[in-house]
Amino acid sequence: SVEFREHPGYGCSCDVWSSGVIVFALLGGYLPWSAKDEEVHKRRIRTERCRFADSCWDEVSEDAMGLVERLLDYNPRRRIGAAEALNA
């Protein structure tokens, strides 16, 4: 997760973010951020929201896309919690 790279420590919030990456990839067929350069990749994760631009997202519900956005919130304090995600 983002905070694990910047602030060593591991918590449930890291797992939630990782789950968001997996759910995004399963629903969209590609990763939410990509770049050949590692520094560019890190910057994109910190500064860009995930995009639902490809046509594959046309069949995905607004609720599912909203959940993915909340799982991938850069700020762990705003990120949805695991229990709340399970009930979403």
N, C-alpha and C positions, 0 to 999 in steps of 0.2 A: 504494500500500500504506500501511498504518498508519504504519510507521516512516519512510517517505519524507516524510509530512506533518509529523511531529514532529521528525525528525532528518534534515536534508537529506543526501542521499547515495543512491546507487542501487546495488543489487546483485541478485544472483540471487534472494535472498529476497523482494524486491519482486515479481518476476515470478511466483514460486511463489504468493504471496498473491493476486495478480491472477488467476492461473489458477484458484485456488479459487473466486473470485467467479464466473468464467465457467462453471466446471463446475457450481456450485450452480444458477446461472440456467438452464443447459441441462437439468439433471435435474429441477429443481423448477418451472421456469416463472416464477420471481420472484426478486428479489434477496434476499440473506441478511439485510440490514438496510435499513430505510427510515424516513424521517422527513421532514416538510416543513421543519423547522428544521435548518440545517446543524450547529449546535452539538449538538443532540440526536442527530443522525445520527452525528457523531464519537464522542459518548459511548457510544452503543450499540455501535459497532464495538469500542471499547476495553473495554467491560464486559460485553457479552452474547455468549454463544455463539450460533452459528447454530442455528436451530430447524428440525426436520424435521416440522412439525406438520400440514401439509396432506396430504390423502389421496393426492396424486400421489406421495408418498414411499413409499406402501405397496408399490409395485412395484420400488422401488430396493433393491439388496442392502445388507446391513449393511456389507460391505467397501467399497462405493462411498461410503456415508455416512461411514464412518470416515476414508476418504481425504480427503473434503471437509473434515471437521473438522480434520484434520492440516494441510491446505493453508491453512486459515483461522485457524490458531493466532495469536493476537495477538502472542505473544512470538516474534520471529524466531529466537531461539536454540533454541526448542523445535520450531519449525515444521519440517515434513519438508523435506528437500532435494530438488532437482529430479531427481537420479539415482535417489534412493530412491522418489520418487513414480512415476517411469516403470516401476519394477520392482514396484510395489505391486499 
